[in-house]
Amino acid sequence: MILDTVNGVVIDFVPFEWTPAELASLNVLLGGWTITAADVSWTGATGISCAAMSYARSGSDDHDDATDFACGAVTPGVQNPGLIPPFSSCGGGGCPSARASKVVNVYTLPPLFLGNDTIIGSPNSITLNAGTGFSSYLWSTSATSQTITVSTTNNYWVTVTDNNGCHNTDTIHVDVLTNAQEALLDKSISFFPNPVTNELTVTIAFSNMPGKVTVNLCDELGRKIQEKSISAHGQNRTITLDLSACSKGMYYLEFRNEKASIMKKLVKL
């Protein structure tokens, strides 16, 4: 059915497989209009029925009855004679739409480096500087200034935003040594490589201090992943930590003995 939805007029109507009773009791809501048998032009008590065959237009006249169509064999994939599809060249790029341009600006991340992990002695403090030229700053301490001054052991991070709306974040670990034992422990440890890919070599120089040192590998949130203990047997002791199963990112090494503890930042590639 082709319906003029402005005036509610049926322009053309063809009933396929309709029974006489269905045609006589036609009552459908279409386009906001109620269409009944009185609104359609169709001559004959029944619609067109071809059962399992195909419907084909017969001639070029429009009689509004079954003579307008003929039944034929089903020919899937074969174009009907005389039929010219309006988009016959499409599907393979034959009728592409007009191109529309779009400007895309790609900005680099704003440069940010808080510096290497550092150690200071108590009661000293250190000022961390995120640099100039940013539109906003947000520190792990909730400060929104370009710099902060810290005097306690912790991981400190800052997120900066530039004038393009791009963000970058950097983290630094600050060790505040409160006694000589922490300084001695820091002086006695070494590890490589950093960044690390698979195995990390850790060396403890027990010539500087006696006793036992526990080495903990922690993730960025401080959760312990591995733990190894080294006891003094000779001047230097070396162990390896296997990080091959660890995902890429930042980790921390905690070194602890009976009198002190310190943490070091480690990057896994």
Contacts in CASP RR format, 6 or more apart in sequence:
PFRMAT RR
TARGET T0000
AUTHOR 0000-0000-0000
METHOD contacts of the structure
MODEL  1
MILDTVNGVVIDFVPFEWTPAELASLNVLLGGWTITAADVSWTGATGISC
AAMSYARSGSDDHDDATDFACGAVTPGVQNPGLIPPFSSCGGGGCPSARA
SKVVNVYTLPPLFLGNDTIIGSPNSITLNAGTGFSSYLWSTSATSQTITV
STTNNYWVTVTDNNGCHNTDTIHVDVLTNAQEALLDKSISFFPNPVTNEL
TVTIAFSNMPGKVTVNLCDELGRKIQEKSISAHGQNRTITLDLSACSKGM
YYLEFRNEKASIMKKLVKL
1 10 0 8 1.000
1 12 0 8 1.000
1 13 0 8 1.000
1 14 0 8 1.000
1 30 0 8 1.000
1 35 0 8 1.000
1 40 0 8 1.000
2 10 0 8 1.000
2 11 0 8 1.000
2 12 0 8 1.000
2 13 0 8 1.000
3 9 0 8 1.000
3 10 0 8 1.000
3 11 0 8 1.000
3 30 0 8 1.000
3 31 0 8 1.000
3 33 0 8 1.000
3 35 0 8 1.000
4 10 0 8 1.000
4 11 0 8 1.000
5 31 0 8 1.000
5 32 0 8 1.000
5 33 0 8 1.000
8 33 0 8 1.000
8 35 0 8 1.000
8 39 0 8 1.000
9 39 0 8 1.000
10 35 0 8 1.000
10 39 0 8 1.000
10 40 0 8 1.000
10 41 0 8 1.000
12 62 0 8 1.000
13 40 0 8 1.000
13 41 0 8 1.000
13 42 0 8 1.000
13 64 0 8 1.000
14 42 0 8 1.000
14 48 0 8 1.000
14 68 0 8 1.000
14 69 0 8 1.000
15 22 0 8 1.000
15 23 0 8 1.000
15 42 0 8 1.000
15 47 0 8 1.000
15 48 0 8 1.000
16 47 0 8 1.000
16 48 0 8 1.000
16 49 0 8 1.000
16 55 0 8 1.000
17 47 0 8 1.000
17 48 0 8 1.000
17 49 0 8 1.000
18 46 0 8 1.000
18 47 0 8 1.000
19 46 0 8 1.000
20 45 0 8 1.000
20 46 0 8 1.000
23 37 0 8 1.000
23 42 0 8 1.000
23 45 0 8 1.000
23 46 0 8 1.000
23 47 0 8 1.000
24 37 0 8 1.000
25 37 0 8 1.000
26 35 0 8 1.000
26 36 0 8 1.000
26 37 0 8 1.000
26 40 0 8 1.000
27 34 0 8 1.000
27 35 0 8 1.000
27 36 0 8 1.000
27 37 0 8 1.000
28 34 0 8 1.000
28 35 0 8 1.000
29 35 0 8 1.000
41 64 0 8 1.000
42 64 0 8 1.000
42 65 0 8 1.000
43 63 0 8 1.000
43 64 0 8 1.000
43 65 0 8 1.000
44 65 0 8 1.000
44 66 0 8 1.000
46 66 0 8 1.000
47 66 0 8 1.000
48 55 0 8 1.000
48 66 0 8 1.000
48 69 0 8 1.000
50 71 0 8 1.000
50 72 0 8 1.000
51 71 0 8 1.000
52 74 0 8 1.000
53 71 0 8 1.000
53 72 0 8 1.000
53 73 0 8 1.000
53 74 0 8 1.000
54 71 0 8 1.000
54 72 0 8 1.000
54 73 0 8 1.000
54 74 0 8 1.000
54 75 0 8 1.000
55 69 0 8 1.000
55 70 0 8 1.000
55 71 0 8 1.000
55 72 0 8 1.000
56 69 0 8 1.000
56 70 0 8 1.000
56 71 0 8 1.000
56 72 0 8 1.000
56 80 0 8 1.000
57 68 0 8 1.000
57 69 0 8 1.000
57 70 0 8 1.000
58 67 0 8 1.000
58 68 0 8 1.000
58 69 0 8 1.000
58 70 0 8 1.000
59 68 0 8 1.000
61 68 0 8 1.000
62 68 0 8 1.000
79 85 0 8 1.000
87 95 0 8 1.000
89 95 0 8 1.000
105 164 0 8 1.000
107 162 0 8 1.000
107 164 0 8 1.000
107 166 0 8 1.000
108 166 0 8 1.000
109 166 0 8 1.000
109 167 0 8 1.000
109 168 0 8 1.000
110 134 0 8 1.000
110 160 0 8 1.000
110 161 0 8 1.000
110 162 0 8 1.000
110 166 0 8 1.000
110 167 0 8 1.000
110 168 0 8 1.000
111 168 0 8 1.000
112 130 0 8 1.000
112 131 0 8 1.000
112 158 0 8 1.000
112 160 0 8 1.000
112 168 0 8 1.000
112 169 0 8 1.000
112 170 0 8 1.000
113 170 0 8 1.000
114 128 0 8 1.000
114 129 0 8 1.000
114 130 0 8 1.000
114 156 0 8 1.000
114 158 0 8 1.000
114 170 0 8 1.000
114 171 0 8 1.000
114 172 0 8 1.000
115 170 0 8 1.000
115 172 0 8 1.000
116 172 0 8 1.000
117 172 0 8 1.000
117 173 0 8 1.000
117 174 0 8 1.000
117 175 0 8 1.000
117 264 0 8 1.000
117 265 0 8 1.000
118 126 0 8 1.000
118 172 0 8 1.000
118 173 0 8 1.000
118 174 0 8 1.000
118 175 0 8 1.000
119 174 0 8 1.000
119 175 0 8 1.000
119 176 0 8 1.000
119 177 0 8 1.000
119 183 0 8 1.000
119 186 0 8 1.000
119 262 0 8 1.000
120 126 0 8 1.000
120 151 0 8 1.000
120 174 0 8 1.000
120 175 0 8 1.000
120 176 0 8 1.000
120 177 0 8 1.000
121 176 0 8 1.000
121 177 0 8 1.000
121 178 0 8 1.000
121 183 0 8 1.000
122 151 0 8 1.000
122 176 0 8 1.000
122 177 0 8 1.000
122 178 0 8 1.000
122 179 0 8 1.000
123 151 0 8 1.000
124 151 0 8 1.000
124 176 0 8 1.000
125 149 0 8 1.000
125 150 0 8 1.000
125 151 0 8 1.000
126 149 0 8 1.000
126 150 0 8 1.000
126 151 0 8 1.000
126 174 0 8 1.000
127 147 0 8 1.000
127 148 0 8 1.000
127 149 0 8 1.000
128 139 0 8 1.000
128 147 0 8 1.000
128 148 0 8 1.000
128 149 0 8 1.000
128 150 0 8 1.000
128 156 0 8 1.000
128 158 0 8 1.000
128 172 0 8 1.000
128 174 0 8 1.000
129 146 0 8 1.000
129 147 0 8 1.000
130 137 0 8 1.000
130 146 0 8 1.000
130 147 0 8 1.000
130 158 0 8 1.000
130 160 0 8 1.000
130 170 0 8 1.000
131 146 0 8 1.000
131 160 0 8 1.000
132 146 0 8 1.000
133 162 0 8 1.000
134 146 0 8 1.000
134 160 0 8 1.000
134 161 0 8 1.000
134 162 0 8 1.000
135 161 0 8 1.000
135 162 0 8 1.000
135 163 0 8 1.000
135 165 0 8 1.000
136 144 0 8 1.000
136 160 0 8 1.000
136 161 0 8 1.000
137 143 0 8 1.000
137 144 0 8 1.000
137 145 0 8 1.000
137 146 0 8 1.000
137 158 0 8 1.000
137 159 0 8 1.000
137 160 0 8 1.000
137 161 0 8 1.000
138 144 0 8 1.000
138 158 0 8 1.000
138 159 0 8 1.000
138 160 0 8 1.000
139 145 0 8 1.000
139 148 0 8 1.000
139 156 0 8 1.000
139 157 0 8 1.000
139 158 0 8 1.000
140 154 0 8 1.000
140 155 0 8 1.000
140 156 0 8 1.000
140 157 0 8 1.000
140 158 0 8 1.000
141 148 0 8 1.000
141 150 0 8 1.000
141 156 0 8 1.000
148 156 0 8 1.000
148 158 0 8 1.000
150 156 0 8 1.000
150 174 0 8 1.000
151 176 0 8 1.000
152 174 0 8 1.000
152 176 0 8 1.000
153 174 0 8 1.000
153 175 0 8 1.000
153 176 0 8 1.000
153 263 0 8 1.000
154 173 0 8 1.000
154 174 0 8 1.000
155 171 0 8 1.000
155 172 0 8 1.000
155 173 0 8 1.000
155 220 0 8 1.000
155 252 0 8 1.000
155 265 0 8 1.000
156 171 0 8 1.000
156 172 0 8 1.000
156 173 0 8 1.000
156 174 0 8 1.000
157 169 0 8 1.000
157 170 0 8 1.000
157 171 0 8 1.000
157 172 0 8 1.000
158 169 0 8 1.000
158 170 0 8 1.000
159 167 0 8 1.000
159 168 0 8 1.000
159 169 0 8 1.000
160 167 0 8 1.000
160 168 0 8 1.000
160 169 0 8 1.000
161 167 0 8 1.000
171 250 0 8 1.000
171 265 0 8 1.000
172 265 0 8 1.000
173 252 0 8 1.000
173 263 0 8 1.000
173 264 0 8 1.000
173 265 0 8 1.000
175 182 0 8 1.000
175 186 0 8 1.000
175 262 0 8 1.000
175 263 0 8 1.000
177 183 0 8 1.000
177 186 0 8 1.000
177 260 0 8 1.000
177 262 0 8 1.000
179 259 0 8 1.000
179 260 0 8 1.000
181 257 0 8 1.000
181 259 0 8 1.000
181 260 0 8 1.000
182 260 0 8 1.000
182 261 0 8 1.000
182 262 0 8 1.000
184 208 0 8 1.000
184 209 0 8 1.000
184 260 0 8 1.000
185 209 0 8 1.000
185 213 0 8 1.000
185 255 0 8 1.000
185 257 0 8 1.000
185 259 0 8 1.000
185 260 0 8 1.000
185 261 0 8 1.000
185 262 0 8 1.000
186 262 0 8 1.000
187 205 0 8 1.000
187 208 0 8 1.000
188 204 0 8 1.000
188 205 0 8 1.000
188 206 0 8 1.000
188 208 0 8 1.000
188 209 0 8 1.000
188 213 0 8 1.000
189 202 0 8 1.000
189 203 0 8 1.000
189 204 0 8 1.000
189 205 0 8 1.000
189 213 0 8 1.000
189 255 0 8 1.000
189 262 0 8 1.000
189 264 0 8 1.000
190 202 0 8 1.000
190 203 0 8 1.000
190 205 0 8 1.000
191 200 0 8 1.000
191 201 0 8 1.000
191 202 0 8 1.000
191 203 0 8 1.000
191 253 0 8 1.000
191 264 0 8 1.000
191 266 0 8 1.000
192 200 0 8 1.000
192 201 0 8 1.000
193 200 0 8 1.000
194 200 0 8 1.000
194 266 0 8 1.000
194 267 0 8 1.000
195 266 0 8 1.000
195 267 0 8 1.000
195 268 0 8 1.000
195 269 0 8 1.000
196 243 0 8 1.000
196 266 0 8 1.000
196 267 0 8 1.000
196 268 0 8 1.000
196 269 0 8 1.000
197 243 0 8 1.000
197 268 0 8 1.000
197 269 0 8 1.000
198 242 0 8 1.000
198 243 0 8 1.000
198 244 0 8 1.000
199 240 0 8 1.000
199 241 0 8 1.000
199 242 0 8 1.000
199 243 0 8 1.000
199 244 0 8 1.000
200 240 0 8 1.000
200 241 0 8 1.000
200 243 0 8 1.000
200 266 0 8 1.000
201 238 0 8 1.000
201 239 0 8 1.000
201 240 0 8 1.000
202 215 0 8 1.000
202 230 0 8 1.000
202 238 0 8 1.000
202 239 0 8 1.000
202 240 0 8 1.000
202 241 0 8 1.000
202 253 0 8 1.000
203 236 0 8 1.000
203 237 0 8 1.000
203 238 0 8 1.000
204 213 0 8 1.000
204 230 0 8 1.000
204 236 0 8 1.000
204 237 0 8 1.000
204 238 0 8 1.000
205 235 0 8 1.000
205 236 0 8 1.000
206 232 0 8 1.000
206 233 0 8 1.000
206 234 0 8 1.000
206 235 0 8 1.000
206 236 0 8 1.000
206 237 0 8 1.000
207 234 0 8 1.000
207 235 0 8 1.000
207 236 0 8 1.000
209 257 0 8 1.000
210 232 0 8 1.000
211 231 0 8 1.000
211 232 0 8 1.000
211 257 0 8 1.000
211 258 0 8 1.000
212 229 0 8 1.000
212 230 0 8 1.000
212 231 0 8 1.000
212 232 0 8 1.000
212 257 0 8 1.000
212 258 0 8 1.000
213 229 0 8 1.000
213 230 0 8 1.000
213 255 0 8 1.000
213 256 0 8 1.000
213 257 0 8 1.000
214 227 0 8 1.000
214 228 0 8 1.000
214 229 0 8 1.000
214 230 0 8 1.000
214 254 0 8 1.000
214 255 0 8 1.000
214 256 0 8 1.000
214 257 0 8 1.000
215 227 0 8 1.000
215 228 0 8 1.000
215 229 0 8 1.000
215 230 0 8 1.000
215 239 0 8 1.000
215 241 0 8 1.000
215 253 0 8 1.000
215 254 0 8 1.000
215 255 0 8 1.000
216 224 0 8 1.000
216 226 0 8 1.000
216 227 0 8 1.000
216 253 0 8 1.000
216 254 0 8 1.000
216 256 0 8 1.000
217 224 0 8 1.000
217 225 0 8 1.000
217 226 0 8 1.000
217 227 0 8 1.000
217 241 0 8 1.000
217 243 0 8 1.000
217 251 0 8 1.000
217 252 0 8 1.000
217 253 0 8 1.000
217 266 0 8 1.000
218 224 0 8 1.000
218 225 0 8 1.000
218 251 0 8 1.000
218 252 0 8 1.000
218 253 0 8 1.000
218 254 0 8 1.000
218 263 0 8 1.000
219 225 0 8 1.000
219 251 0 8 1.000
219 252 0 8 1.000
220 249 0 8 1.000
220 250 0 8 1.000
220 251 0 8 1.000
220 252 0 8 1.000
222 252 0 8 1.000
225 246 0 8 1.000
225 251 0 8 1.000
226 241 0 8 1.000
226 242 0 8 1.000
228 239 0 8 1.000
228 241 0 8 1.000
230 237 0 8 1.000
230 239 0 8 1.000
231 237 0 8 1.000
243 251 0 8 1.000
243 268 0 8 1.000
246 268 0 8 1.000
247 268 0 8 1.000
248 268 0 8 1.000
248 269 0 8 1.000
249 267 0 8 1.000
249 268 0 8 1.000
250 265 0 8 1.000
250 266 0 8 1.000
250 267 0 8 1.000
250 268 0 8 1.000
251 265 0 8 1.000
251 266 0 8 1.000
251 267 0 8 1.000
251 268 0 8 1.000
252 263 0 8 1.000
252 264 0 8 1.000
252 265 0 8 1.000
252 266 0 8 1.000
253 263 0 8 1.000
253 264 0 8 1.000
253 265 0 8 1.000
253 266 0 8 1.000
254 261 0 8 1.000
254 262 0 8 1.000
254 263 0 8 1.000
255 261 0 8 1.000
255 262 0 8 1.000
255 263 0 8 1.000
255 264 0 8 1.000
END
